[in-house]
Amino acid sequence: MEDTYYTIEAPSEGLYKEKGSKFIALAYPVYSEEDVKEVLAELRKKYYDARHHCYAYSLGADKSRYRANDDGEPNHSAGDPILGQIRSADLSNILVVVIRYFGGTKLGVSGLINAYKTATADAIAHATIKEEHETLLLQAHYTYPQMNDVMSLVKEYDLQVRDQQFELDCKLTMEVRKKLEEEITAKLLDLEGVKVTVLE
C-alpha cells in the first residue's frame, strides 16, 4: 500500500501580473477540509477587497479528495488550472488560493487560465517540498504492568505519541504509518491484556 506523498513544508507565495490585474497565489499545507475552510475564511477577511478568491486543493496520500473552485471567474478558467499545477507538481495535502485584483482590462478565458496557472506555479516554486507518510492514530489501552512492553514498541518503531494517560488503566495514543498499522497492531495485541482502537 502506497502511503508516501509530497507536500509543502510551510506556506508560500507567488505573484503574476497581467494588464493591471494582480494574481496573488498563496499555498498552504492542509490536512482536512476543516483546514481548507479556516484558511479561506481568513483570506477572505484579509483580502476582502479582492474580486475573486479562486482555489484548489488535494488531500490524502492517494489524492482522492480534491476540489477546484472558480469563485465567479468563467467555468474552468481558474480552479482547474490551479489544480492542474498541484497535480503536475505531484503534491497533496495542499491548498492554493489565488486572489485576483481586477485591473480593468478583461483577459479572456485563455488569458485567465494562463494567469492562474502561472501564479500557482510561482507559489509552488517558492515552496519547500517534503516527503510525508500518511498516518493514522492508534490508541492502546492497557494496565500499568504492560507499560514497559508498550513503551518499548513505541521506541522500536519511533512512534509519535500524541496523548497519554497513566492511571490504573493506561491509554496511549500514537501516530503510525498507514502501511505499518497491521504489523504494530498485531504486536500490541500479542501483549497480554492490551486492547487497540483505530481513531479516525
C-alpha positions as CSV (number, residue, x, y, z in Angstrom):
1,M,0.0,0.0,0.0
2,E,1.4,3.4,-1.0
3,D,1.4,5.8,1.9
4,T,4.1,8.2,0.7
5,Y,3.3,11.6,-0.8
6,Y,4.8,15.0,-1.2
7,T,3.6,18.3,0.3
8,I,4.9,21.7,1.2
9,E,6.6,22.4,4.4
10,A,5.2,25.9,5.0
11,P,3.0,28.5,3.4
12,S,4.5,30.1,0.2
13,E,3.5,32.9,-2.1
14,G,3.6,33.6,-5.9
15,L,2.6,36.5,-8.0
16,Y,1.6,37.2,-11.6
17,K,0.6,40.5,-13.1
18,E,-1.2,41.0,-16.4
19,K,-2.8,44.2,-17.9
20,G,-3.2,45.8,-14.4
21,S,-4.7,42.6,-12.9
22,K,-2.8,41.2,-10.0
23,F,-2.9,37.4,-9.1
24,I,-1.6,36.6,-5.7
25,A,-1.1,32.9,-5.2
26,L,-0.9,31.6,-1.6
27,A,-0.1,27.9,-1.0
28,Y,-0.7,26.2,2.4
29,P,-0.1,22.8,3.8
30,V,-3.6,21.4,4.9
31,Y,-4.7,18.1,6.3
32,S,-8.5,18.3,6.2
33,E,-11.5,20.1,4.7
34,E,-11.7,21.9,8.0
35,D,-8.2,23.3,7.5
36,V,-9.2,24.5,4.0
37,K,-12.3,26.3,5.4
38,E,-10.3,28.1,8.0
39,V,-7.6,29.3,5.6
40,L,-10.3,30.5,3.1
41,A,-12.2,32.4,5.8
42,E,-9.0,34.1,7.0
43,L,-8.0,35.1,3.4
44,R,-11.5,36.4,2.6
45,K,-11.2,38.7,5.7
46,K,-7.6,39.8,4.9
47,Y,-8.2,40.3,1.1
48,Y,-11.8,41.5,1.5
49,D,-11.5,44.0,-1.3
50,A,-10.3,41.4,-4.0
51,R,-12.7,40.5,-6.7
52,H,-12.0,36.7,-6.7
53,H,-10.6,34.1,-4.3
54,C,-10.2,31.1,-6.6
55,Y,-8.7,27.9,-5.2
56,A,-8.0,24.2,-5.5
57,Y,-6.8,21.6,-3.0
58,S,-5.8,18.0,-2.9
59,L,-5.9,15.8,0.2
60,G,-4.6,12.3,1.2
61,A,-1.7,10.2,0.1
62,D,-3.9,8.8,-2.7
63,K,-5.0,12.4,-3.7
64,S,-8.6,11.1,-3.8
65,R,-10.1,14.2,-2.1
66,Y,-9.8,17.3,-4.2
67,R,-11.7,20.3,-5.3
68,A,-11.4,23.2,-7.7
69,N,-13.4,26.5,-7.4
70,D,-13.6,29.3,-9.9
71,D,-15.2,31.8,-7.5
72,G,-17.1,33.7,-10.2
73,E,-14.5,33.5,-12.9
74,P,-15.6,31.8,-16.2
75,N,-16.0,28.0,-15.8
76,H,-12.8,26.0,-15.6
77,S,-10.7,29.2,-16.1
78,A,-9.3,29.4,-12.5
79,G,-9.8,26.4,-10.2
80,D,-8.8,23.8,-12.8
81,P,-5.6,25.4,-13.8
82,I,-4.7,25.8,-10.1
83,L,-5.5,22.1,-9.6
84,G,-3.5,21.2,-12.7
85,Q,-0.4,22.8,-11.3
86,I,-0.8,21.0,-7.9
87,R,-1.1,17.7,-9.9
88,S,1.8,18.3,-12.2
89,A,4.0,19.0,-9.1
90,D,2.6,15.7,-7.7
91,L,1.6,17.4,-4.4
92,S,-1.1,16.5,-1.8
93,N,-2.3,17.9,1.5
94,I,-2.0,21.3,-0.2
95,L,-4.4,24.3,-0.8
96,V,-3.6,27.0,-3.3
97,V,-5.7,30.2,-3.2
98,V,-5.2,32.7,-6.0
99,I,-6.5,36.2,-5.1
100,R,-7.3,38.4,-8.1
101,Y,-7.4,42.1,-8.1
102,F,-9.0,43.2,-11.3
103,G,-7.1,45.8,-13.3
104,G,-9.9,47.0,-15.6
105,T,-8.9,45.0,-18.7
106,K,-10.5,41.6,-19.4
107,L,-8.0,38.9,-20.1
108,G,-10.3,36.4,-21.8
109,V,-10.5,32.7,-20.8
110,S,-7.1,31.7,-22.2
111,G,-5.5,34.7,-20.5
112,L,-7.2,33.8,-17.2
113,I,-6.1,30.1,-17.5
114,N,-2.5,31.3,-18.1
115,A,-2.6,33.8,-15.2
116,Y,-4.0,31.3,-12.6
117,K,-1.6,28.6,-13.8
118,T,1.5,30.9,-13.8
119,A,0.7,32.4,-10.3
120,T,0.2,28.9,-8.9
121,A,3.4,27.6,-10.4
122,D,5.2,30.5,-8.9
123,A,3.9,29.8,-5.4
124,I,4.8,26.1,-5.7
125,A,8.3,27.1,-7.0
126,H,8.8,29.2,-3.8
127,A,7.7,26.3,-1.5
128,T,10.0,23.8,0.2
129,I,8.7,20.4,-0.8
130,K,9.0,17.5,1.6
131,E,8.1,13.8,1.6
132,E,5.4,12.7,4.1
133,H,3.8,9.4,5.0
134,E,0.1,9.0,5.5
135,T,-0.5,8.2,9.2
136,L,-3.4,7.2,11.4
137,L,-3.9,7.3,15.2
138,L,-3.8,4.1,17.2
139,Q,-4.9,4.0,20.8
140,A,-3.6,1.3,23.1
141,H,-5.5,0.5,26.3
142,Y,-3.5,-1.5,28.9
143,T,-2.9,-1.9,32.6
144,Y,0.1,-0.5,34.4
145,P,2.2,-3.7,34.3
146,Q,2.3,-3.7,30.5
147,M,3.7,-0.2,30.4
148,N,7.3,-1.2,29.6
149,D,6.3,-3.6,26.8
150,V,4.1,-0.9,25.2
151,M,6.8,1.7,25.5
152,S,9.5,-0.5,24.0
153,L,7.3,-0.9,20.9
154,V,6.8,2.8,20.7
155,K,10.6,3.2,20.8
156,E,11.3,0.4,18.4
157,Y,9.1,2.0,15.7
158,D,10.0,5.5,16.7
159,L,6.3,6.4,17.0
160,Q,5.0,9.8,17.8
161,V,3.0,9.8,21.0
162,R,0.0,12.2,20.7
163,D,-1.6,11.7,24.1
164,Q,-1.1,9.6,27.1
165,Q,-2.9,8.9,30.4
166,F,-1.3,6.8,33.1
167,E,-3.8,5.8,35.8
168,L,-4.9,2.4,36.9
169,D,-5.7,1.8,33.3
170,C,-3.4,3.4,30.8
171,K,-4.2,4.9,27.5
172,L,-1.7,5.8,24.8
173,T,-2.5,7.5,21.5
174,M,0.2,7.2,18.9
175,E,0.7,8.2,15.3
176,V,1.6,5.3,13.0
177,R,2.3,5.0,9.3
178,K,-0.6,3.5,7.5
179,K,1.3,0.7,6.0
180,L,2.6,-0.4,9.4
181,E,-0.8,-0.3,11.1
182,E,-1.4,-4.1,10.9
183,E,2.1,-5.0,12.0
184,I,2.1,-2.7,15.0
185,T,-1.5,-3.6,16.0
186,A,-0.6,-7.3,15.9
187,K,2.5,-6.7,18.1
188,L,0.4,-4.7,20.6
189,L,-2.3,-7.4,20.7
190,D,0.3,-10.0,21.3
191,L,0.9,-8.3,24.7
192,E,-1.3,-9.7,27.4
193,G,-4.4,-7.6,28.2
194,V,-3.7,-4.9,25.6
195,K,-6.6,-3.5,23.5
196,V,-6.1,-1.4,20.4
197,T,-8.5,1.1,18.8
198,V,-8.0,2.9,15.5
199,L,-9.1,6.5,15.8
200,E,-10.4,8.4,12.8
